[in-house]
Amino acid sequence: MATPTTASDSMLKAVDTARDQMVDSASKIGNLAMEEAAKVKTAVTDGAADVADKAVSAAKTQAGEFQNMLTKEINERPLRALAVAAAIGFLYGWSRK
């Protein structure tokens, strides 16, 4: 039969070993979590950049369409366009007084 000192020494060693294994496991889990967080960050950043690029492209397209419509309207009805521009200028000047 083991003496009480030998048994307690064995238990202390077992506890130390278990503690070391838990610390090692926690460290590995922390490293994996950091790696996954970096992957998520990259995916979100790439996704946000893609969305921003699409929004800029859509805005450019709409601005181009508006410019084409406005040019067509001015060419087809120059007096109307002049009257609208004069009215806008008058209202803007009047609102600034």
Secondary structure, DSSP 4 states (H G I P E B T S, - for coil): ---HHHHHHHHHHHHHHHHHHHHHHHHHHHHHHHHHHHHHHHHHHHHHHHHHHHHHHHHHHHHHHHHHHHHHHHHH-HHHHHHHHHHHHHHHHHHT-
